[in-house]
Amino acid sequence: MLLLLLSVIWGSSFILMKTAMYDSEGHSIFTSNQVATLRILIASIALLPFSIYAIRKINLKRDLGHFIIVALCGNLFPAFLFTYAETGISSGLAGMLNSTTPIFTIIIALVIFRDKMSKRQFSGAFIGSIGIGILVYFGKKNSLDGEWIHIISVICATLCYAISLSVIRYKLGHYKSLDIASIAFLLLLIPSIFLFLTAHTLEAFENTQEVKNGFMAILVLSLVGTALALFIFNTIIKNTSALFASSVTYFIPIVAVIIGIFFNEHINLAQITGMAVALSGVFIANSKMQ
């Protein structure tokens, strides 16, 4: 149930990013950097009461570096990478490309954490990689405005997610999920304030008529799509495994595609085929068949 709820929340986040950046006529409201900055800042402030309580529980000498990795790779970098990507590609395509996360998770577990991988997981990763290749190729071929860098931005963001969830699973599993999320955002509070002041965000509030709708989208994105979603995600990781938690990407692309179609975004059969192949690889990697 938590996995399905998280999928709906994160699947909806892609269209919320787009809504925060552009009005119904395609005019700019907030820049991609402003959306990412506000997303992190609001989530950091919302979790601050929990952060103050949680900071007393952590072993700074042993785990501070791990929390910094989670803060950067699980939150800060993806926030900027995804919003930038959506300046050139549809939210539906961004959601489909999110299916690369579990493939990276398998690779990281093997290479960095020396986890044992079965033939089934290798086969799933290989099939998933083929699907990713199809998705990336046809995503670029049928993108009207986006360049390769927009697609690569999503791939980099999913790699960051894979790094973060692997660190949580292998290095921070002894902490509560809320503590992990709140400490990660506490580490981002000062950087997000600095980014807020340097991104000319206040000017956007003064000069844009549609700013109210855009800010409401950011508010939902921050509180529900970031703070709450991260807590749920960390809970799933702690109670299962990093690979299983990453399988939330079974549903995120589906939700993103449905919402994208609802908002009249261009999504073609080749992209859906690539997504299906990638997700079949994830299914094989997660299955318990020997």
C-alpha positions as CSV (number, residue, x, y, z in Angstrom):
1,M,0.0,0.0,0.0
2,L,2.8,2.4,0.9
3,L,4.5,1.6,-2.4
4,L,1.4,2.4,-4.4
5,L,0.8,5.6,-2.4
6,L,4.4,6.7,-3.0
7,S,4.0,6.0,-6.7
8,V,1.0,8.2,-7.0
9,I,2.7,11.0,-5.1
10,W,5.9,10.9,-7.1
11,G,4.1,10.3,-10.4
12,S,2.1,13.4,-9.8
13,S,5.2,15.4,-8.9
14,F,6.4,15.6,-12.5
15,I,3.3,17.5,-13.7
16,L,3.5,19.7,-10.5
17,M,7.0,20.8,-11.6
18,K,5.8,21.7,-15.0
19,T,2.7,23.5,-13.5
20,A,5.0,25.5,-11.2
21,M,7.2,26.6,-14.2
22,Y,4.6,27.4,-16.8
23,D,1.0,28.7,-17.0
24,S,-1.7,27.3,-19.2
25,E,-0.4,29.3,-22.2
26,G,3.2,28.2,-21.8
27,H,4.4,31.5,-20.2
28,S,7.1,31.2,-17.6
29,I,6.1,31.6,-13.9
30,F,9.2,30.4,-12.0
31,T,12.5,29.2,-13.5
32,S,13.6,25.7,-13.0
33,N,16.2,26.7,-10.4
34,Q,13.6,28.7,-8.5
35,V,11.2,25.8,-8.4
36,A,14.0,23.5,-7.2
37,T,15.1,26.0,-4.6
38,L,11.7,26.6,-3.2
39,R,11.0,22.9,-3.1
40,I,14.0,22.2,-1.0
41,L,13.6,25.3,1.2
42,I,9.9,24.7,2.1
43,A,10.6,21.0,2.8
44,S,13.5,21.9,5.0
45,I,11.4,24.3,7.0
46,A,8.5,21.9,7.3
47,L,10.8,19.2,8.7
48,L,12.8,21.5,11.0
49,P,10.9,20.6,14.2
50,F,11.7,16.9,13.6
51,S,15.3,17.8,12.6
52,I,16.0,19.5,15.9
53,Y,14.9,16.4,17.7
54,A,16.7,14.0,15.4
55,I,20.0,15.7,15.4
56,R,20.7,14.6,19.0
57,K,20.3,10.9,18.0
58,I,22.9,10.7,15.2
59,N,26.5,9.7,15.5
60,L,28.1,12.7,13.7
61,K,31.6,11.2,13.6
62,R,30.4,8.0,12.0
63,D,27.4,8.9,9.9
64,L,27.6,12.6,9.0
65,G,29.2,11.8,5.6
66,H,26.4,9.3,4.8
67,F,23.7,11.9,5.7
68,I,25.4,14.4,3.4
69,I,25.3,11.9,0.6
70,V,21.6,11.3,1.2
71,A,21.0,15.1,1.4
72,L,22.8,15.8,-1.9
73,C,22.0,12.7,-3.9
74,G,18.5,12.0,-2.6
75,N,17.2,15.6,-2.6
76,L,19.3,18.5,-3.7
77,F,20.7,17.3,-7.0
78,P,17.6,15.5,-8.3
79,A,15.4,18.6,-7.5
80,F,17.5,20.7,-9.8
81,L,18.1,18.0,-12.4
82,F,14.4,17.1,-12.8
83,T,13.1,20.7,-13.0
84,Y,15.8,21.5,-15.6
85,A,14.9,18.4,-17.6
86,E,11.3,19.4,-17.8
87,T,12.2,22.7,-19.5
88,G,12.9,20.5,-22.6
89,I,10.9,17.2,-22.2
90,S,7.4,16.3,-21.2
91,S,6.6,15.3,-17.6
92,G,5.4,11.9,-18.9
93,L,8.8,11.2,-20.5
94,A,10.5,12.3,-17.4
95,G,8.4,9.9,-15.4
96,M,9.2,7.1,-17.8
97,L,12.9,7.7,-17.6
98,N,12.6,7.4,-13.8
99,S,12.4,3.6,-14.4
100,T,16.2,3.6,-14.6
101,T,16.5,3.9,-10.8
102,P,16.4,0.2,-10.0
103,I,18.9,-0.6,-12.7
104,F,21.4,1.8,-11.2
105,T,20.6,0.3,-7.7
106,I,21.6,-3.2,-8.9
107,I,24.9,-1.8,-10.3
108,I,25.7,0.2,-7.2
109,A,25.0,-2.7,-4.9
110,L,27.3,-4.9,-6.9
111,V,30.2,-2.4,-7.5
112,I,30.2,-0.3,-4.4
113,F,28.7,-2.4,-1.6
114,R,29.9,-5.7,-3.0
115,D,26.5,-7.2,-2.7
116,K,26.0,-10.6,-4.3
117,M,23.8,-10.5,-7.4
118,S,22.1,-13.5,-8.8
119,K,21.9,-14.4,-12.5
120,R,18.2,-13.4,-12.4
121,Q,19.1,-9.9,-11.2
122,F,21.9,-9.6,-13.9
123,S,19.4,-10.7,-16.5
124,G,16.8,-8.2,-15.3
125,A,19.4,-5.4,-15.3
126,F,20.4,-6.3,-18.9
127,I,16.8,-6.3,-20.1
128,G,16.1,-3.1,-18.3
129,S,19.1,-1.5,-19.9
130,I,17.7,-2.3,-23.3
131,G,14.4,-0.7,-22.4
132,I,16.2,2.3,-21.2
133,G,18.1,2.6,-24.4
134,I,14.9,2.4,-26.4
135,L,13.2,5.0,-24.1
136,V,16.2,7.4,-24.3
137,Y,16.5,7.1,-28.1
138,F,12.9,7.6,-29.0
139,G,12.4,10.1,-26.2
140,K,15.0,12.4,-27.9
141,K,13.8,11.5,-31.4
142,N,10.3,12.6,-30.7
143,S,11.1,15.6,-28.4
144,L,10.3,18.9,-30.1
145,D,12.3,21.2,-27.9
146,G,14.5,19.1,-25.6
147,E,18.2,18.3,-26.2
148,W,20.1,15.3,-25.1
149,I,21.2,17.2,-22.0
150,H,17.6,17.2,-20.8
151,I,17.3,13.5,-21.0
152,I,20.7,13.0,-19.5
153,S,19.6,15.2,-16.6
154,V,16.9,12.7,-15.7
155,I,19.3,9.8,-16.0
156,C,21.7,11.6,-13.6
157,A,18.9,12.3,-11.2
158,T,17.9,8.6,-11.1
159,L,21.5,7.7,-10.5
160,C,21.6,10.0,-7.6
161,Y,18.4,8.4,-6.2
162,A,20.0,5.0,-6.5
163,I,23.1,6.2,-4.6
164,S,21.0,7.7,-1.9
165,L,18.7,4.7,-1.3
166,S,21.7,2.4,-1.3
167,V,23.5,4.4,1.4
168,I,20.3,4.5,3.4
169,R,19.9,0.7,3.1
170,Y,23.5,-0.3,3.8
171,K,24.8,2.5,6.1
172,L,21.8,4.2,7.8
173,G,19.5,1.3,8.4
174,H,19.7,1.7,12.1
175,Y,18.0,5.1,12.1
176,K,14.3,5.8,11.9
177,S,12.9,6.9,8.6
178,L,11.7,10.3,9.8
179,D,15.1,10.9,11.4
180,I,16.9,10.2,8.1
181,A,14.6,12.5,6.1
182,S,14.7,15.3,8.6
183,I,18.5,15.3,9.1
184,A,19.0,15.3,5.3
185,F,16.9,18.4,4.9
186,L,18.4,20.1,7.9
187,L,21.8,19.8,6.1
188,L,20.1,21.5,3.1
189,L,18.5,24.4,5.1
190,I,21.4,26.8,4.9
191,P,22.3,26.0,1.2
192,S,18.6,26.4,0.2
193,I,18.4,29.8,1.9
194,F,21.5,30.8,0.0
195,L,20.1,29.5,-3.3
196,F,16.8,31.3,-2.6
197,L,18.6,34.6,-2.2
198,T,20.8,34.2,-5.3
199,A,18.1,32.8,-7.6
200,H,16.1,36.1,-7.7
201,T,13.0,34.2,-6.4
202,L,11.4,37.2,-4.8
203,E,11.4,39.0,-8.1
204,A,9.3,36.2,-9.6
205,F,6.7,36.8,-6.8
206,E,6.5,40.5,-7.7
207,N,6.4,40.3,-11.5
208,T,4.3,37.3,-12.4
209,Q,0.5,37.3,-12.3
210,E,0.2,33.5,-12.3
211,V,2.6,33.2,-9.4
212,K,-0.1,32.1,-7.0
213,N,-1.0,29.0,-9.0
214,G,2.7,28.2,-9.5
215,F,3.5,28.6,-5.8
216,M,0.6,26.4,-4.8
217,A,2.1,23.7,-7.1
218,I,5.5,24.1,-5.4
219,L,3.9,24.0,-2.0
220,V,2.2,20.6,-2.7
221,L,5.4,19.4,-4.4
222,S,7.5,20.3,-1.3
223,L,5.2,19.1,1.5
224,V,3.7,16.0,-0.2
225,G,5.9,15.2,-3.1
226,T,9.2,15.7,-1.2
227,A,8.9,15.7,2.6
228,L,6.1,13.1,3.0
229,A,7.3,11.0,0.0
230,L,10.8,10.8,1.4
231,F,9.5,9.6,4.7
232,I,7.5,6.9,3.1
233,F,10.4,5.9,0.8
234,N,12.8,5.6,3.7
235,T,10.3,3.5,5.6
236,I,10.0,1.1,2.6
237,I,13.8,0.9,2.3
238,K,14.3,0.1,6.0
239,N,11.6,-2.6,6.0
240,T,12.5,-4.3,2.8
241,S,15.5,-3.6,0.6
242,A,17.0,-0.9,-1.6
243,L,16.1,-2.8,-4.7
244,F,12.5,-3.4,-3.7
245,A,12.1,0.2,-2.7
246,S,13.4,1.3,-6.1
247,S,10.7,-0.9,-7.7
248,V,8.3,2.0,-7.0
249,T,9.3,2.8,-10.6
250,Y,6.9,0.1,-11.6
251,F,4.1,2.5,-11.0
252,I,5.6,6.0,-11.2
253,P,6.0,5.9,-15.0
254,I,2.4,4.7,-15.4
255,V,1.0,7.5,-13.2
256,A,3.2,10.0,-15.0
257,V,2.0,8.8,-18.4
258,I,-1.7,8.9,-17.4
259,I,-1.3,12.4,-16.0
260,G,0.7,13.5,-19.0
261,I,-2.0,12.3,-21.4
262,F,-4.6,14.1,-19.3
263,F,-2.6,17.3,-19.8
264,N,-2.3,16.7,-23.6
265,E,1.4,15.8,-23.6
266,H,2.8,14.0,-26.6
267,I,3.6,10.4,-25.6
268,N,4.1,7.8,-28.4
269,L,4.1,4.0,-28.7
270,A,7.9,3.7,-28.9
271,Q,8.3,5.5,-25.6
272,I,5.7,3.3,-23.9
273,T,7.4,0.2,-25.4
274,G,10.8,1.2,-24.0
275,M,9.2,1.8,-20.6
276,A,7.5,-1.6,-20.7
277,V,10.8,-3.4,-21.5
278,A,12.6,-1.5,-18.8
279,L,10.0,-2.3,-16.2
280,S,10.0,-6.0,-17.3
281,G,13.7,-6.0,-16.5
282,V,13.0,-4.5,-13.1
283,F,10.3,-7.2,-12.5
284,I,12.7,-10.0,-13.4
285,A,15.3,-8.6,-11.1
286,N,12.9,-8.3,-8.2
287,S,11.1,-11.7,-8.8
288,K,11.9,-14.6,-6.5
289,M,12.1,-17.2,-9.2
290,Q,15.4,-19.0,-9.3
